Amino acid sequence: MSLVPADQTITKAIERVAVLAGRDVDVSVLADGFTNDVFLVRADDEQYVFRVPGQSSDLLEISRTDERYNAEMAAKVGVSPDVVDDVEGMDVMVLEFIDGHV
């Protein structure tokens, strides 16, 4: 596994995502934010976005359950990427990667 310097949260989350089981992955940082750290995880020809709660996100009392529900509903109507996984107990959401520029 090739990793960017990061805390152990992303490593532990990757180990618990079924679609990545037994695969070599490459991880890079997409964005560091106040509420989430966002990583791009590549495995073979597939790419995923991992949204890891930031260090101060607990101060905002964000409901990660509601966040996931909203993400799933947005994906269902076609305005957001699909939710691939949710790492239980870590509040890490895994989304399909959509290539684009902002």
DSSP file with accessible surface (Angstrom, degrees, kcal/mol):
  #  RESIDUE AA STRUCTURE BP1 BP2  ACC     N-H-->O    O-->H-N    N-H-->O    O-->H-N    TCO  KAPPA ALPHA  PHI   PSI    X-CA   Y-CA   Z-CA
    1    1 A M              0   0  105      0, 0.0     2,-0.6     0, 0.0    25,-0.2   0.000 360.0 360.0 360.0 127.3    0.0    0.0    0.0
    2    2 A S  B     -a   26   0A  68     23,-2.5    25,-2.0    26,-0.0     2,-0.3  -0.883 360.0-177.4 -99.2 122.7    1.4    3.4   -1.0
    3    3 A L        -     0   0   68     -2,-0.6    25,-0.1    23,-0.2     3,-0.0  -0.913  27.4-130.1-124.4 149.4    0.2    6.1    1.4
    4    4 A V        -     0   0   36     -2,-0.3     2,-0.4     1,-0.1    24,-0.1  -0.517  56.6 -79.8 -78.1 159.5    0.6    9.8    1.8
    5    5 A P  S    S+     0   0  136      0, 0.0     2,-0.3     0, 0.0    -1,-0.1  -0.495  81.1 134.0 -62.7 118.3    1.6   11.0    5.2
    6    6 A A        -     0   0   41     -2,-0.4    -3,-0.0    -3,-0.0     5,-0.0  -0.975  58.6 -82.3-157.1 166.7   -1.6   10.8    7.2
    7    7 A D    >>  -     0   0   72     -2,-0.3     3,-0.7     1,-0.1     4,-0.6  -0.136  51.6 -98.3 -69.8 175.1   -2.9    9.6   10.5
    8    8 A Q  H 3> S+     0   0  118      1,-0.2     4,-2.7     2,-0.2     5,-0.3   0.602 105.9  87.1 -73.7  -8.8   -3.8    6.0   10.9
    9    9 A T  H 3> S+     0   0   47      1,-0.2     4,-2.5     2,-0.2    -1,-0.2   0.927  89.4  46.1 -59.4 -47.4   -7.5    6.6   10.3
   10   10 A I  H <> S+     0   0    1     -3,-0.7     4,-2.6     2,-0.2    -1,-0.2   0.921 113.0  50.5 -64.6 -39.7   -7.3    6.3    6.5
   11   11 A T  H  X S+     0   0   17     -4,-0.6     4,-1.8     1,-0.2    -2,-0.2   0.943 112.9  45.4 -62.5 -47.2   -5.2    3.1    6.7
   12   12 A K  H  X S+     0   0  115     -4,-2.7     4,-0.7     1,-0.2    -1,-0.2   0.885 112.5  51.9 -64.3 -38.8   -7.7    1.5    9.2
   13   13 A A  H >< S+     0   0    0     -4,-2.5     3,-1.2    -5,-0.3     4,-0.4   0.932 107.4  51.8 -64.2 -44.6  -10.7    2.6    7.0
   14   14 A I  H >< S+     0   0    8     -4,-2.6     3,-1.4     1,-0.3    -1,-0.2   0.902 104.7  57.1 -58.6 -41.1   -9.2    1.1    3.9
   15   15 A E  H 3< S+     0   0  136     -4,-1.8    -1,-0.3     1,-0.3    -2,-0.2   0.736 107.6  49.2 -63.2 -20.8   -8.6   -2.2    5.6
   16   16 A R  T << S+     0   0  133     -3,-1.2     2,-0.6    -4,-0.7    -1,-0.3   0.396  84.7 100.2-102.2   3.0  -12.4   -2.4    6.4
   17   17 A V    X   -     0   0    3     -3,-1.4     3,-1.7    -4,-0.4     4,-0.4  -0.813  62.4-150.8 -96.2 118.4  -13.8   -1.6    3.0
   18   18 A A  G >  S+     0   0   79     -2,-0.6     3,-1.6     1,-0.3    -1,-0.1   0.844  91.3  59.3 -57.7 -41.7  -14.9   -4.8    1.2
   19   19 A V  G 3  S+     0   0   61      1,-0.3    -1,-0.3    65,-0.1    -2,-0.0   0.668 108.9  47.4 -66.8 -12.3  -14.3   -3.7   -2.4
   20   20 A L  G X  S+     0   0    6     -3,-1.7     3,-2.2    -6,-0.2    -1,-0.3   0.430  78.8 136.3-105.6   1.4  -10.6   -3.1   -1.5
   21   21 A A  T <  S-     0   0   76     -3,-1.6     3,-0.1    -4,-0.4    -6,-0.1  -0.209  81.0  -2.7 -56.6 125.8  -10.0   -6.4    0.3
   22   22 A G  T 3  S+     0   0   91      1,-0.2     2,-0.3    -7,-0.1    -1,-0.3   0.559 105.6 121.9  73.2   9.0   -6.6   -7.9   -0.8
   23   23 A R    <   -     0   0   63     -3,-2.2     2,-0.3    20,-0.0    -1,-0.2  -0.795  65.5-118.8-106.6 146.8   -5.8   -5.2   -3.3
   24   24 A D        -     0   0  134     -2,-0.3    20,-0.4    -3,-0.1     2,-0.3  -0.649  38.6-167.2 -76.3 137.0   -2.9   -2.9   -3.4
   25   25 A V        -     0   0    7     -2,-0.3   -23,-2.5    18,-0.1     2,-0.4  -0.893  19.8-149.4-127.6 157.3   -4.0    0.7   -3.1
   26   26 A D  E     -aB   2  42A  59     16,-2.1    16,-3.0    -2,-0.3     2,-0.4  -0.990  18.6-160.3-122.5 133.9   -2.4    4.1   -3.7
   27   27 A V  E     + B   0  41A   2    -25,-2.0     2,-0.3    -2,-0.4    14,-0.2  -0.949  13.7 170.6-121.7 134.7   -3.7    7.0   -1.5
   28   28 A S  E     - B   0  40A  30     12,-2.3    12,-3.0    -2,-0.4     2,-0.4  -0.969  36.7-106.2-136.8 155.6   -3.4   10.7   -2.1
   29   29 A V  E     + B   0  39A  62     -2,-0.3    10,-0.3    10,-0.2     3,-0.1  -0.669  29.3 177.0 -81.4 128.9   -4.9   13.8   -0.4
   30   30 A L  E     -     0   0A  83      8,-3.2     2,-0.3    -2,-0.4     9,-0.2   0.799  68.6 -15.9 -93.3 -42.3   -7.7   15.5   -2.3
   31   31 A A  E     - B   0  38A  49      7,-2.0     7,-3.6     2,-0.0     2,-0.5  -0.966  48.0-146.3-162.5 145.0   -8.5   18.1    0.3
   32   32 A D  E     + B   0  37A 118     -2,-0.3     2,-0.2     5,-0.2     5,-0.2  -0.975  35.4 165.3-111.1 127.3   -8.1   19.0    3.9
   33   33 A G        -     0   0   43      3,-1.5    -2,-0.0    -2,-0.5     0, 0.0  -0.771  49.9-102.6-133.2-179.2  -11.0   20.8    5.4
   34   34 A F  S    S+     0   0  121     -2,-0.2    22,-0.5     1,-0.1    23,-0.1   0.891 120.0  25.8 -71.9 -40.8  -12.5   21.8    8.7
   35   35 A T  S    S+     0   0   47      1,-0.2    19,-1.9    21,-0.1     2,-0.3   0.724 129.4  20.5 -99.1 -23.0  -15.1   19.1    8.7
   36   36 A N  E     - C   0  53A  15     17,-0.3    -3,-1.5    20,-0.0     2,-0.5  -0.999  54.1-144.9-145.7 147.4  -13.5   16.4    6.5
   37   37 A D  E     -BC  32  52A  30     15,-3.4    15,-3.2    -2,-0.3     2,-0.5  -0.939  30.2-152.1-103.1 133.6  -10.2   15.2    5.2
   38   38 A V  E     -BC  31  51A  27     -7,-3.6    -8,-3.2    -2,-0.5    -7,-2.0  -0.940  13.9-175.0-119.0 127.1  -10.7   13.9    1.7
   39   39 A F  E     -BC  29  50A   9     11,-2.4    11,-2.7    -2,-0.5     2,-0.6  -0.911  21.5-139.0-121.1 145.7   -8.5   11.2    0.1
   40   40 A L  E     -BC  28  49A   5    -12,-3.0   -12,-2.3    -2,-0.4     2,-0.5  -0.909  22.0-165.7 -99.3 124.1   -8.4    9.6   -3.3
   41   41 A V  E     -BC  27  48A   0      7,-3.1     7,-2.5    -2,-0.6     2,-0.4  -0.964   1.4-164.2-116.1 120.9   -7.8    5.9   -3.1
   42   42 A R  E     +BC  26  47A  95    -16,-3.0   -16,-2.1    -2,-0.5     2,-0.4  -0.893  12.2 174.2-107.4 134.8   -6.8    4.0   -6.3
   43   43 A A  E >   - C   0  46A   0      3,-2.7     3,-2.5    -2,-0.4   -18,-0.1  -0.939  65.9 -51.4-140.1 112.6   -7.0    0.3   -6.7
   44   44 A D  T 3  S-     0   0  129    -20,-0.4    -1,-0.0    -2,-0.4   -21,-0.0  -0.373 122.4 -21.2  56.1-123.7   -6.2   -1.1  -10.1
   45   45 A D  T 3  S+     0   0  145     -2,-0.1     2,-0.3    -3,-0.1    -1,-0.3   0.276 121.7  91.8 -99.4  13.2   -8.4    0.8  -12.5
   46   46 A E  E <   -C   43   0A  78     -3,-2.5    -3,-2.7    50,-0.0     2,-0.4  -0.814  55.0-163.4-109.8 149.3  -10.9    1.9   -9.9
   47   47 A Q  E     -C   42   0A  69     -2,-0.3    50,-1.5    -5,-0.2     2,-0.3  -0.991   6.1-176.0-133.6 141.4  -10.9    5.1   -7.8
   48   48 A Y  E     -CD  41  96A  22     -7,-2.5    -7,-3.1    -2,-0.4     2,-0.5  -0.955  20.9-133.4-134.4 152.6  -12.8    6.0   -4.6
   49   49 A V  E     -CD  40  95A  19     46,-2.9    46,-2.9    -2,-0.3     2,-0.6  -0.922  17.3-159.4-107.0 126.8  -13.1    9.1   -2.5
   50   50 A F  E     -CD  39  94A   0    -11,-2.7   -11,-2.4    -2,-0.5     2,-0.7  -0.942   1.1-159.8-106.1 122.3  -12.8    8.6    1.3
   51   51 A R  E     -CD  38  93A  55     42,-2.9    42,-1.7    -2,-0.6   -13,-0.2  -0.907  13.3-173.4-103.8 109.5  -14.3   11.3    3.5
   52   52 A V  E     -C   37   0A   3    -15,-3.2   -15,-3.4    -2,-0.7    40,-0.1  -0.891  31.6-106.8-106.0 128.3  -12.7   11.1    6.9
   53   53 A P  E     -C   36   0A  30      0, 0.0   -17,-0.3     0, 0.0   -18,-0.1  -0.261  38.6-123.6 -55.0 134.1  -14.0   13.3    9.7
   54   54 A G    >   -     0   0    7    -19,-1.9     3,-1.2     1,-0.1     4,-0.4  -0.259  26.4 -99.1 -73.8 168.6  -11.6   16.1   10.5
   55   55 A Q  T 3  S+     0   0  177      1,-0.3     3,-0.3     2,-0.1    -1,-0.1   0.804 121.3  36.9 -61.4 -31.3  -10.1   16.7   13.9
   56   56 A S  T >  S+     0   0   44    -22,-0.5     3,-1.5     1,-0.2     4,-0.4   0.391  85.2 100.8-103.8   4.8  -12.6   19.5   14.8
   57   57 A S  G X >S+     0   0   11     -3,-1.2     3,-1.5     1,-0.3     5,-0.7   0.809  72.0  66.3 -65.4 -26.6  -15.7   18.1   13.1
   58   58 A D  G > 5S+     0   0  116     -4,-0.4     3,-1.1    -3,-0.3    -1,-0.3   0.795  89.7  67.1 -64.8 -23.2  -17.1   16.8   16.4
   59   59 A L  G < 5S+     0   0  126     -3,-1.5    -1,-0.3     1,-0.2    -2,-0.2   0.762  98.3  52.3 -66.4 -23.5  -17.4   20.4   17.6
   60   60 A L  G < 5S-     0   0   91     -3,-1.5    -1,-0.2    -4,-0.4    -2,-0.2   0.473 102.3-132.7 -91.4  -5.3  -20.1   20.9   15.0
   61   61 A E  T < 5 -     0   0  174     -3,-1.1     2,-0.3    -4,-0.3    -3,-0.1   0.898  33.8-173.5  53.1  47.1  -22.2   17.9   16.0
   62   62 A I      < -     0   0   58     -5,-0.7     2,-1.0     1,-0.1    -1,-0.2  -0.542  23.6-132.3 -71.8 130.4  -22.6   16.7   12.5
   63   63 A S     >  -     0   0   52     -2,-0.3     4,-2.3     1,-0.2     5,-0.1  -0.757  20.0-172.0 -84.7 103.9  -25.0   13.8   12.1
   64   64 A R  H  > S+     0   0   24     -2,-1.0     4,-2.4     2,-0.2     5,-0.2   0.806  84.9  58.6 -68.4 -26.2  -23.0   11.4   10.0
   65   65 A T  H  > S+     0   0  113      2,-0.2     4,-2.3     1,-0.2    -1,-0.2   0.944 109.5  42.7 -65.7 -46.5  -26.1    9.2    9.7
   66   66 A D  H  > S+     0   0   96      2,-0.2     4,-2.9     1,-0.2     5,-0.2   0.894 112.1  55.3 -64.9 -39.4  -28.1   12.0    8.2
   67   67 A E  H  X S+     0   0   41     -4,-2.3     4,-2.3     2,-0.2    -2,-0.2   0.926 109.5  45.9 -59.3 -45.4  -25.1   13.0    6.0
   68   68 A R  H  X S+     0   0   62     -4,-2.4     4,-2.7     2,-0.2     5,-0.2   0.933 112.0  51.1 -65.2 -44.5  -25.0    9.4    4.6
   69   69 A Y  H  X S+     0   0  132     -4,-2.3     4,-2.4     1,-0.2    -2,-0.2   0.941 111.6  47.6 -56.8 -47.8  -28.7    9.3    4.0
   70   70 A N  H  X S+     0   0   99     -4,-2.9     4,-2.4     1,-0.2    -1,-0.2   0.896 111.4  50.9 -61.9 -40.0  -28.6   12.7    2.2
   71   71 A A  H  X S+     0   0   13     -4,-2.3     4,-2.2    -5,-0.2    -1,-0.2   0.907 110.6  49.1 -64.0 -41.2  -25.7   11.5    0.1
   72   72 A E  H  X S+     0   0   67     -4,-2.7     4,-2.3     2,-0.2    -2,-0.2   0.909 112.2  47.8 -65.5 -40.8  -27.5    8.3   -0.9
   73   73 A M  H  X S+     0   0   67     -4,-2.4     4,-1.6     2,-0.2    -2,-0.2   0.904 111.2  50.8 -67.5 -39.9  -30.7   10.2   -1.8
   74   74 A A  H  <>S+     0   0   27     -4,-2.4     5,-2.6     1,-0.2     6,-0.6   0.907 112.1  47.4 -63.6 -40.1  -28.6   12.7   -3.9
   75   75 A A  H ><5S+     0   0   13     -4,-2.2     3,-1.3     4,-0.2    -2,-0.2   0.903 106.3  58.8 -66.2 -38.9  -27.0    9.8   -5.7
   76   76 A K  H 3<5S+     0   0  166     -4,-2.3    -1,-0.2     1,-0.3    -2,-0.2   0.850 109.5  42.7 -60.8 -34.9  -30.3    8.1   -6.3
   77   77 A V  T 3<5S-     0   0  110     -4,-1.6    -1,-0.3    -5,-0.1    -2,-0.2   0.399 120.6-108.6 -94.1   2.7  -31.6   11.2   -8.2
   78   78 A G  T < 5S+     0   0   62     -3,-1.3    -3,-0.2    -4,-0.3    -2,-0.1   0.665  90.1 106.7  88.6  18.9  -28.3   11.5  -10.1
   79   79 A V  S   <S+     0   0  116     -5,-2.6    -4,-0.2    -6,-0.2    -5,-0.1   0.312  79.1  35.6-112.0   9.8  -26.8   14.7   -8.6
   80   80 A S  S    S-     0   0   38     -6,-0.6    -2,-0.2    -5,-0.1     3,-0.1  -0.983  90.4 -89.8-154.1 156.7  -24.1   13.1   -6.5
   81   81 A P        -     0   0   30      0, 0.0    -6,-0.2     0, 0.0    -5,-0.1  -0.298  55.1 -90.7 -67.1 157.3  -21.7   10.1   -6.7
   82   82 A D        -     0   0   88     -7,-0.1    14,-2.4     1,-0.1     2,-0.6  -0.386  33.6-119.3 -67.1 144.3  -22.8    6.7   -5.4
   83   83 A V  E     -E   95   0A  26     12,-0.2    12,-0.3     1,-0.2     3,-0.1  -0.784  30.8-178.0 -83.0 119.0  -22.0    5.8   -1.8
   84   84 A V  E     -     0   0A  51     10,-2.7     2,-0.3    -2,-0.6    11,-0.2   0.848  60.3 -18.1 -86.9 -39.8  -19.8    2.7   -2.0
   85   85 A D  E     -E   94   0A  42      9,-1.6     9,-3.0   -68,-0.1     2,-0.4  -0.980  46.2-143.3-161.4 163.9  -19.4    2.0    1.7
   86   86 A D  E     -E   93   0A  51     -2,-0.3     2,-1.1     7,-0.2     7,-0.2  -0.966  24.7-135.3-137.6 116.8  -19.7    3.5    5.1
   87   87 A V  E >>> -E   92   0A   4      5,-3.0     3,-1.9    -2,-0.4     5,-1.0  -0.656  28.3-132.9 -81.2 102.7  -17.0    2.4    7.6
   88   88 A E  T 345S+     0   0  158     -2,-1.1    -1,-0.1     1,-0.3   -72,-0.0  -0.232  84.5  14.7 -59.2 137.0  -19.1    1.7   10.7
   89   89 A G  T 345S+     0   0   76      1,-0.1    -1,-0.3     0, 0.0    -2,-0.0   0.341 121.0  65.6  82.7  -8.1  -17.7    3.2   13.9
   90   90 A M  T <45S-     0   0   38     -3,-1.9    -2,-0.2     2,-0.1     3,-0.1   0.468  93.3-133.2-118.6 -10.9  -15.3    5.5   12.1
   91   91 A D  T  <5 +     0   0   81     -4,-0.8     2,-0.5     1,-0.2    -3,-0.1   0.795  53.8 149.0  58.5  31.1  -17.8    7.8   10.3
   92   92 A V  E   < - E   0  87A   0     -5,-1.0    -5,-3.0   -40,-0.1     2,-0.4  -0.851  32.2-158.7 -97.4 124.8  -15.8    7.4    7.1
   93   93 A M  E     -DE  51  86A   5    -42,-1.7   -42,-2.9    -2,-0.5     2,-0.5  -0.894   1.5-154.9-105.3 134.5  -17.9    7.5    3.9
   94   94 A V  E     -DE  50  85A   0     -9,-3.0   -10,-2.7    -2,-0.4    -9,-1.6  -0.940  16.8-178.7-111.3 125.3  -16.6    6.0    0.7
   95   95 A L  E     -DE  49  83A  17    -46,-2.9   -46,-2.9    -2,-0.5   -12,-0.2  -0.851  34.1 -99.4-120.5 155.6  -17.9    7.4   -2.6
   96   96 A E  E     -D   48   0A  72    -14,-2.4     2,-0.5    -2,-0.3   -48,-0.2  -0.435  44.4-116.8 -66.5 148.5  -17.3    6.6   -6.2
   97   97 A F        -     0   0   50    -50,-1.5     2,-0.5   -56,-0.1   -50,-0.2  -0.777  25.2-164.7 -90.5 132.1  -14.8    9.0   -7.8
   98   98 A I        -     0   0  106     -2,-0.5     2,-0.2   -17,-0.0   -50,-0.0  -0.973  20.2-131.7-116.7 117.8  -16.0   11.2  -10.6
   99   99 A D        +     0   0  127     -2,-0.5     2,-0.3     2,-0.0    -2,-0.0  -0.481  52.8 116.0 -70.3 132.3  -13.3   12.8  -12.6
  100  100 A G        -     0   0   51     -2,-0.2     2,-0.4     2,-0.0    -2,-0.0  -0.979  54.3-106.3-177.2 178.6  -13.7   16.5  -13.1
  101  101 A H              0   0  186     -2,-0.3    -2,-0.0     0, 0.0     0, 0.0  -0.960 360.0 360.0-127.1 145.2  -12.4   19.9  -12.4
  102  102 A V              0   0  197     -2,-0.4    -2,-0.0     0, 0.0     0, 0.0  -0.844 360.0 360.0-121.3 360.0  -13.6   22.6  -10.1
